[in-house]
Amino acid sequence: MIVSFFPSFEGDLNFFQFEPLPSEFFEALPKVRAVIFPPTITPEIYFFVKNLGIPVFPEYTYRFFFPGKIGQILLFRLFNLPHPETSLIPRLCGIEENPYERSFNFKFPCVVKGNFGDEGSEVFLVRNEEELKEVLSIIRTWEREGRFGFLVQEYLSSPFDARSVVIGEKILVFFRKGGFRKNLVQEGEIIPPPNKELEEKVIKLTQRLIRNTYFNLVAIDFLFKENEPLLNELNFVFGRRAIGEKNYELYLKEAIENFLSRITL
């Protein structure tokens, strides 16, 4: 029996991830062969099923172990994967009221990121002290709302960046140009790969990441430094403009079917 919480894939039993879980779901678990989740599944349901030893798609264990942008940088460091130089700041008081009087120096220009923004939101290019004051004021607002944590990252100026999209065993690579934010939601547009070597480097770094994490449904953003790709961010809920909605559905169905074919009955 296959249980699906993913509207795009029909199982033997189908549930909406945000509905109250009915008794039918729990009663079926001893007979369940696999569970298919959407990218927006909550960690509580994900780990409840996985801890029962039931195979799940997609594989998101490390996503939930290392949440937010701070978690992602720690994940990259755990596996010694290249990424931009980054300082992790759990709360503003860590740099304003440190009891050990350790100072933190912002090196301009730099990039400041909120811990949980997506699609280029909560990302600021900070060029001087005046801009820094404005950004720190925004961060204080986040903290009053109970949203904590931000990053300070080196600014890497490049006419392009890249994204690889992992769907099952398929890896699709797109290069983008634009302003400071090159994602397609804001300022970016897709361009041909600047050269074949760069595309191959992005694919190899993508493969290194998924060998360590087993991720099989994720969009990975890359920046470039001295002609080498660096892991920038992971996006588990990502846009499909570059792929196309129909292609995404086709690739996803293929990935799920391949996953199910490898499960021992």
C-alpha distance (Angstrom), angle and dihedral (degrees) to the residues before:
residue distance angle dihedral
M1 . . .
I2 3.80 . .
V3 3.80 119.8 .
S4 3.79 117.3 -159.6
F5 3.79 129.6 -166.2
F6 3.80 88.8 172.9
P7 3.83 114.7 96.0
S8 3.81 89.1 -155.0
F9 3.80 92.6 62.4
E10 3.79 124.1 49.8
G11 3.79 117.7 -144.2
D12 3.79 133.2 -179.9
L13 3.81 86.8 -92.5
N14 3.79 121.7 26.1
F15 3.79 129.1 -164.0
F16 3.78 137.1 176.9
Q17 3.79 108.4 -119.0
F18 3.82 93.7 -135.3
E19 3.80 98.7 46.1
P20 3.82 122.5 98.8
L21 3.80 103.9 -86.8
P22 3.82 107.0 -110.6
S23 3.79 124.4 -139.1
E24 3.82 87.1 -110.1
F25 3.82 88.8 71.6
F26 3.81 95.0 52.8
E27 3.80 93.3 42.5
A28 3.80 90.7 53.5
L29 3.82 96.3 51.7
P30 3.84 97.4 91.3
K31 3.81 88.5 58.4
V32 3.81 98.3 40.5
R33 3.80 116.1 118.2
A34 3.81 96.5 -173.8
V35 3.80 142.0 -14.0
I36 3.80 124.2 -136.5
F37 3.81 115.8 -152.4
P38 3.81 133.1 -169.6
P39 3.83 118.3 -123.5
T40 3.82 89.3 -105.1
I41 3.81 94.9 60.5
T42 3.80 115.5 134.2
P43 3.81 118.8 -114.6
E44 3.83 91.6 -123.3
I45 3.81 94.1 62.8
Y46 3.80 92.3 37.1
F47 3.80 94.4 55.3
F48 3.80 93.7 39.1
V49 3.80 89.2 61.1
K50 3.79 96.1 38.1
N51 3.81 93.1 49.5
L52 3.80 87.9 57.7
G53 3.80 87.3 62.6
I54 3.81 93.8 -111.2
P55 3.83 114.4 144.9
V56 3.81 113.0 -115.9
F57 3.78 137.0 -164.9
P58 2.97 125.8 -120.9
E59 3.80 105.3 35.9
Y60 3.82 106.7 -131.7
T61 3.80 106.3 152.9
Y62 3.80 95.2 120.1
R63 3.80 90.8 42.7
F64 3.79 90.2 62.4
F65 3.82 94.5 37.8
F66 3.83 89.3 56.5
P67 3.83 107.4 32.9
G68 3.78 126.4 -177.2
K69 3.78 129.3 9.7
I70 3.80 91.2 -62.2
G71 3.79 89.2 55.0
Q72 3.79 91.5 49.4
I73 3.80 93.2 54.8
L74 3.81 89.4 49.2
L75 3.80 88.7 49.8
F76 3.81 90.8 52.9
R77 3.79 89.7 49.5
L78 3.80 92.1 47.6
F79 3.80 90.5 59.5
N80 3.82 95.6 34.2
L81 3.80 92.9 -117.5
P82 3.82 119.2 162.2
H83 3.81 115.9 -103.0
P84 3.82 137.2 151.0
E85 3.79 118.0 -74.4
T86 3.79 103.4 -87.4
S87 3.80 138.1 -179.7
L88 3.81 116.1 -153.2
I89 3.80 115.9 -145.5
P90 3.83 115.8 -174.2
R91 3.84 93.9 -172.1
L92 3.78 137.6 2.1
C93 3.79 91.2 -116.1
G94 3.80 87.0 67.3
I95 3.79 89.8 73.6
E96 3.82 99.5 26.8
E97 3.80 104.6 41.8
N98 3.80 105.1 21.8
P99 3.85 107.4 160.7
Y100 3.81 89.8 -150.1
E101 3.81 90.2 56.1
R102 3.78 93.0 -128.1
S103 3.79 108.0 161.9
F104 3.77 125.0 -139.4
N105 3.79 118.2 -150.8
F106 3.78 121.2 -156.7
K107 3.80 110.6 -144.4
F108 3.79 110.3 -150.3
P109 2.91 130.1 -104.0
C110 3.80 96.6 37.6
V111 3.78 138.3 145.8
V112 3.81 121.0 -118.1
K113 3.80 118.0 -162.1
G114 3.77 132.4 -173.7
N115 3.78 115.0 -127.6
F116 3.79 97.5 -115.7
G117 3.81 109.3 26.7
D118 3.80 120.2 124.4
E119 3.82 139.8 -165.9
G120 3.82 90.4 26.8
S121 3.80 96.1 -50.6
E122 3.80 119.9 134.8
V123 3.80 90.0 25.1
F124 3.81 119.4 124.6
L125 3.78 133.4 -177.1
V126 3.79 104.4 -144.0
R127 3.81 116.2 -162.7
N128 3.79 104.5 167.7
E129 3.81 146.3 3.7
E130 3.80 93.5 -84.4
E131 3.79 93.0 56.1
L132 3.79 89.7 44.5
K133 3.81 91.1 56.6
E134 3.81 89.8 53.2
V135 3.80 92.9 50.0
L136 3.80 93.8 46.3
S137 3.80 88.3 51.8
I138 3.82 88.8 55.8
I139 3.81 90.2 48.7
R140 3.83 90.0 52.7
T141 3.80 87.5 55.5
W142 3.80 89.9 52.6
E143 3.80 91.0 50.8
R144 3.81 91.8 51.2
E145 3.82 85.9 55.4
G146 3.81 90.8 51.7
R147 3.82 95.7 -104.2
F148 3.77 110.3 131.0
G149 3.76 137.7 -178.0
F150 3.79 136.6 48.5
L151 3.80 140.4 -176.3
V152 3.78 133.1 -129.1
Q153 3.79 109.7 -154.2
E154 3.78 135.7 -179.1
Y155 3.79 113.3 -100.3
L156 3.78 112.4 -118.6
S157 3.77 113.3 -166.3
S158 3.80 112.8 -151.4
P159 3.81 134.5 148.0
F160 3.81 89.5 -129.2
D161 3.78 145.0 21.8
A162 3.80 131.8 -168.8
R163 3.77 142.7 -132.0
S164 3.78 128.4 -159.7
V165 3.78 118.6 -161.2
V166 3.79 117.4 -153.3
I167 3.82 116.1 -158.4
G168 3.77 110.0 168.8
E169 3.80 106.1 -53.9
K170 3.81 93.4 -20.4
I171 3.81 120.4 102.6
L172 3.80 118.2 -166.7
V173 3.82 119.2 -172.4
F174 3.81 126.3 -157.8
F175 3.79 129.0 -179.8
R176 3.80 119.6 -151.9
K177 3.79 136.4 -165.3
G178 3.78 130.2 -165.1
G179 3.78 141.5 100.0
F180 3.78 126.2 -45.3
R181 3.81 89.9 -49.9
K182 3.78 109.3 49.3
N183 3.82 99.1 176.7
L184 3.79 114.8 120.3
V185 3.81 93.1 -118.0
Q186 3.79 91.5 66.2
E187 3.81 126.3 12.3
G188 3.78 106.9 -17.5
E189 3.77 138.8 101.6
I190 3.79 131.5 -173.7
I191 3.80 118.5 -101.2
P192 3.80 133.1 -179.1
P193 3.82 115.0 -90.5
P194 3.83 108.5 -81.1
N195 3.80 86.9 -131.3
K196 3.79 139.4 -15.6
E197 3.80 93.5 -111.4
L198 3.81 92.7 60.3
E199 3.79 91.4 49.2
E200 3.81 90.7 51.4
K201 3.81 90.9 49.6
V202 3.82 90.3 53.0
I203 3.81 90.5 50.3
K204 3.82 92.4 49.0
L205 3.81 92.7 49.6
T206 3.80 89.6 47.5
Q207 3.80 89.1 52.9
R208 3.82 91.1 49.8
L209 3.80 90.2 53.6
I210 3.80 95.8 48.4
R211 3.83 92.7 44.0
N212 3.79 87.3 60.8
T213 3.82 100.2 37.7
Y214 3.85 103.2 26.5
F215 3.83 89.3 -136.9
N216 3.80 110.7 168.6
L217 3.80 103.4 173.6
V218 3.79 113.5 42.7
A219 3.81 142.9 110.6
I220 3.81 113.7 -133.7
D221 3.80 122.3 -158.2
F222 3.80 121.1 -150.5
L223 3.78 135.2 -164.4
F224 3.80 124.4 -165.1
K225 3.79 130.8 -127.5
E226 3.80 121.7 177.4
N227 3.78 89.7 -14.6
E228 3.79 93.4 -54.5
P229 3.84 124.7 114.3
L230 3.80 119.2 -120.9
L231 3.79 125.6 -164.5
N232 3.78 107.9 -112.2
E233 3.81 109.3 168.2
L234 3.79 143.1 -14.2
N235 3.79 119.5 -134.3
F236 3.79 117.5 -164.7
V237 3.79 94.1 172.6
F238 3.79 102.5 46.0
G239 3.78 141.2 164.1
R240 3.79 121.0 -100.4
R241 3.79 100.1 -151.6
A242 3.79 94.3 112.2
I243 3.82 94.2 46.3
G244 3.78 100.5 35.6
E245 3.79 123.8 -123.0
K246 3.82 95.4 -101.5
N247 3.80 93.2 49.2
Y248 3.78 90.8 47.5
E249 3.81 91.6 53.4
L250 3.81 90.6 46.7
Y251 3.81 94.5 48.8
L252 3.79 91.8 44.3
K253 3.80 94.0 51.4
E254 3.80 89.5 49.1
A255 3.81 91.4 49.7
I256 3.80 93.0 50.1
E257 3.79 92.5 47.2
N258 3.82 90.8 50.0
F259 3.81 89.1 49.3
L260 3.81 91.8 51.1
S261 3.82 92.5 46.8
R262 3.82 90.1 60.2
I263 3.82 95.2 52.5
T264 3.80 114.2 102.1
L265 3.79 111.9 -122.9
